[in-house]
Amino acid sequence: MTTDRKITFYHSPQSRSAGTLFLLEELGADYELRTLDLKKNEQRGSDYLGVNPMGKVPAIVHEGGLVTEQGAVYAYLADLYADAGITPAIGDPLRGPYLRWLFFYGSSYEPALIDRSMKREAAPPSTSPYGDYDTMLKTLWDQLGDGPYLLGDRFTAADVLWGTALRWTTMFKLVRETPAVKAYIERVTSRPAALRAAKIDEEIMAARAASAGPAAS
């Protein structure tokens, strides 16, 4: 097993990679932060496309291996830093449900939200990756109802993903913020690691604003 756990992390504030920053802080991980300014289209520059041809964040590199896609990034990091205690190990009865919910986000939740927000007609349930929107959302809401965390009493890396994802999707009114969902978001995003990650992003944004100088009148 590798003893070098240092991660190179490609990130942009106010993007999907904010949750990965939170996770790295939660894990106490050793990481090098490399930021991209999406407003300047830096994610489409040749340097970054040489890392991730999709031009997306988050992306991590560990010992030369590239990991992208949020579910894979979260699973990889939480396993690499298993001593942090927020990933059920293989053989733990929660391992399967944990992986299920890590990957439910990208395979069902976000595709359904994008179809709904763009007012696109969904594919028939037999061919849609998420079946139908109402069933997808009810499945998630029912799972959260078991609280206080996604897998009951145990906080895992899946909560980092879902706490941040639900915060931005409710903020933009893509899904309704029920009292239970609001309480869950607050429970997850008030953790010290989440607050540290938010401060890092605030500092990045402030430095960018300062380097840009005053706005033209």
C-alpha positions as CSV (number, residue, x, y, z in Angstrom):
1,M,0.0,0.0,0.0
2,T,1.3,3.5,-0.8
3,T,2.7,5.6,1.9
4,D,2.7,8.8,-0.1
5,R,-0.8,10.2,0.3
6,K,-0.2,13.8,-1.1
7,I,-2.9,14.9,-3.5
8,T,-2.8,17.5,-6.3
9,F,-6.2,19.1,-6.3
10,Y,-7.6,21.1,-9.2
11,H,-10.3,23.4,-7.9
12,S,-12.4,26.5,-8.6
13,P,-14.4,28.3,-5.9
14,Q,-18.2,28.5,-6.5
15,S,-18.1,25.2,-8.5
16,R,-18.8,21.5,-7.9
17,S,-15.3,21.2,-6.6
18,A,-16.1,23.1,-3.4
19,G,-17.3,19.9,-1.8
20,T,-14.0,18.2,-2.6
21,L,-12.2,21.0,-0.8
22,F,-14.5,20.4,2.2
23,L,-13.7,16.7,2.0
24,L,-9.9,17.2,1.9
25,E,-10.2,19.4,5.0
26,E,-12.4,16.9,6.7
27,L,-9.9,14.2,6.1
28,G,-7.0,16.3,7.2
29,A,-5.4,15.4,3.9
30,D,-2.0,16.5,2.6
31,Y,-2.9,18.3,-0.7
32,E,-1.5,20.9,-3.1
33,L,-4.2,23.3,-4.2
34,R,-4.2,24.4,-7.8
35,T,-6.9,26.9,-8.6
36,L,-8.6,27.6,-11.9
37,D,-10.6,30.7,-12.8
38,L,-13.7,29.5,-14.6
39,K,-14.7,33.0,-15.5
40,K,-11.4,33.3,-17.5
41,N,-12.0,29.9,-19.0
42,E,-8.8,28.6,-17.6
43,Q,-10.3,25.1,-17.4
44,R,-10.3,25.1,-21.2
45,G,-6.6,26.0,-21.5
46,S,-4.2,23.6,-23.0
47,D,-2.4,23.1,-19.7
48,Y,-5.4,21.9,-17.8
49,L,-6.9,20.0,-20.7
50,G,-3.6,18.0,-20.6
51,V,-4.6,17.0,-17.1
52,N,-8.4,16.5,-17.6
53,P,-9.5,16.5,-21.2
54,M,-13.1,17.1,-20.1
55,G,-12.1,20.5,-18.7
56,K,-14.0,19.9,-15.5
57,V,-13.4,20.3,-11.8
58,P,-12.9,18.6,-9.4
59,A,-9.9,16.6,-10.5
60,I,-7.2,15.0,-8.3
61,V,-3.9,13.5,-9.1
62,H,-2.3,11.0,-6.8
63,E,1.0,9.3,-7.7
64,G,0.5,10.2,-11.3
65,G,-3.1,8.8,-11.5
66,L,-5.9,11.1,-12.5
67,V,-9.3,10.8,-10.7
68,T,-12.3,12.7,-11.9
69,E,-16.1,12.5,-11.4
70,Q,-17.4,13.4,-8.0
71,G,-18.4,10.0,-6.8
72,A,-15.0,8.5,-7.8
73,V,-13.1,11.4,-6.3
74,Y,-14.9,11.1,-2.9
75,A,-14.6,7.3,-2.8
76,Y,-10.9,7.5,-3.6
77,L,-10.0,10.2,-1.1
78,A,-12.0,8.7,1.7
79,D,-10.4,5.3,1.2
80,L,-6.9,6.8,0.9
81,Y,-7.5,8.5,4.2
82,A,-9.5,5.7,5.8
83,D,-8.0,6.5,9.2
84,A,-10.2,9.6,9.2
85,G,-13.1,7.3,9.9
86,I,-15.6,8.6,7.4
87,T,-15.7,5.7,4.9
88,P,-17.2,2.3,5.7
89,A,-14.6,-0.3,5.0
90,I,-15.2,-3.3,2.7
91,G,-17.1,-5.8,4.8
92,D,-18.9,-3.1,6.8
93,P,-22.7,-3.5,6.2
94,L,-22.8,0.3,5.4
95,R,-20.2,0.0,2.6
96,G,-22.8,-0.9,-0.1
97,P,-25.3,1.9,0.9
98,Y,-22.4,4.3,1.1
99,L,-21.3,3.6,-2.4
100,R,-24.9,3.7,-3.6
101,W,-25.4,7.2,-2.4
102,L,-22.0,8.5,-3.6
103,F,-22.9,7.5,-7.1
104,F,-26.7,8.2,-7.0
105,Y,-25.8,11.9,-7.2
106,G,-24.1,11.8,-10.6
107,S,-26.1,9.0,-12.1
108,S,-29.6,10.1,-11.0
109,Y,-29.9,13.3,-9.0
110,E,-28.0,15.8,-11.2
111,P,-29.2,14.4,-14.6
112,A,-32.8,14.7,-13.3
113,L,-32.3,18.2,-12.0
114,I,-30.7,19.4,-15.3
115,D,-33.6,18.0,-17.3
116,R,-36.1,19.6,-15.0
117,S,-34.4,23.0,-14.9
118,M,-33.9,23.1,-18.6
119,K,-37.6,22.2,-19.1
120,R,-36.5,19.2,-21.3
121,E,-38.8,16.3,-21.8
122,A,-37.3,13.4,-19.9
123,A,-36.6,10.1,-21.7
124,P,-39.0,7.3,-21.0
125,P,-38.4,5.7,-17.6
126,S,-37.2,2.5,-19.3
127,T,-34.3,4.4,-20.9
128,S,-33.8,7.3,-18.5
129,P,-30.7,7.0,-16.2
130,Y,-32.8,8.1,-13.3
131,G,-36.2,6.6,-14.2
132,D,-38.5,9.5,-13.4
133,Y,-38.0,12.7,-11.5
134,D,-40.6,12.3,-8.8
135,T,-39.4,8.8,-7.9
136,M,-35.8,9.9,-7.8
137,L,-36.5,12.8,-5.5
138,K,-38.8,10.7,-3.2
139,T,-36.1,8.1,-2.9
140,L,-33.6,10.7,-1.7
141,W,-36.0,12.4,0.6
142,D,-37.0,9.0,2.2
143,Q,-33.3,8.3,2.8
144,L,-32.7,11.6,4.4
145,G,-35.7,11.0,6.6
146,D,-33.7,8.3,8.4
147,G,-31.2,11.0,9.6
148,P,-29.4,12.7,11.2
149,Y,-27.1,11.7,8.3
150,L,-27.6,9.9,5.0
151,L,-26.7,6.6,6.5
152,G,-28.4,7.2,9.9
153,D,-26.2,8.1,12.8
154,R,-22.9,7.8,11.0
155,F,-21.4,10.7,9.2
156,T,-19.5,9.7,6.0
157,A,-17.9,11.2,3.0
158,A,-21.3,10.8,1.3
159,D,-22.7,13.5,3.6
160,V,-20.0,15.9,2.4
161,L,-21.2,15.4,-1.2
162,W,-24.9,15.6,-0.4
163,G,-24.7,18.5,2.1
164,T,-22.9,20.7,-0.4
165,A,-24.9,19.5,-3.4
166,L,-28.2,20.1,-1.6
167,R,-27.0,23.5,-0.4
168,W,-26.5,24.8,-4.0
169,T,-29.4,23.1,-5.5
170,T,-31.8,24.5,-2.9
171,M,-30.1,27.9,-3.1
172,F,-30.9,28.1,-6.8
173,K,-34.4,26.7,-6.2
174,L,-33.8,23.6,-8.3
175,V,-35.3,21.5,-5.5
176,R,-37.6,22.5,-2.7
177,E,-36.0,23.1,0.7
178,T,-38.1,21.2,3.2
179,P,-37.4,21.6,7.0
180,A,-35.7,18.3,7.1
181,V,-33.5,19.1,4.1
182,K,-32.6,22.5,5.6
183,A,-31.7,20.9,8.9
184,Y,-29.5,18.4,7.1
185,I,-27.7,21.0,5.1
186,E,-27.0,23.1,8.2
187,R,-25.8,20.0,10.1
188,V,-23.3,19.1,7.4
189,T,-22.1,22.6,6.3
190,S,-21.6,23.9,9.8
191,R,-18.8,21.4,10.5
192,P,-15.4,22.9,11.2
193,A,-13.9,21.5,8.0
194,A,-16.7,23.0,5.9
195,L,-16.0,26.4,7.5
196,R,-12.3,26.1,6.8
197,A,-13.0,25.3,3.2
198,A,-15.3,28.2,2.8
199,K,-12.7,30.5,4.3
200,I,-10.1,29.2,1.8
201,D,-12.5,30.0,-1.1
202,E,-13.2,33.4,0.3
203,E,-9.5,34.2,0.3
204,I,-9.1,33.0,-3.2
205,M,-12.0,35.1,-4.4
206,A,-10.7,38.2,-2.5
207,A,-7.2,37.8,-4.0
208,R,-8.7,37.6,-7.5
209,A,-10.8,40.7,-6.9
210,A,-7.8,42.6,-5.6
211,S,-5.6,41.6,-8.6
212,A,-8.4,42.7,-11.0
213,G,-8.3,46.2,-9.5
214,P,-11.3,48.6,-9.4
215,A,-14.1,48.1,-11.9
216,A,-14.2,50.6,-14.7
217,S,-16.7,53.4,-14.3
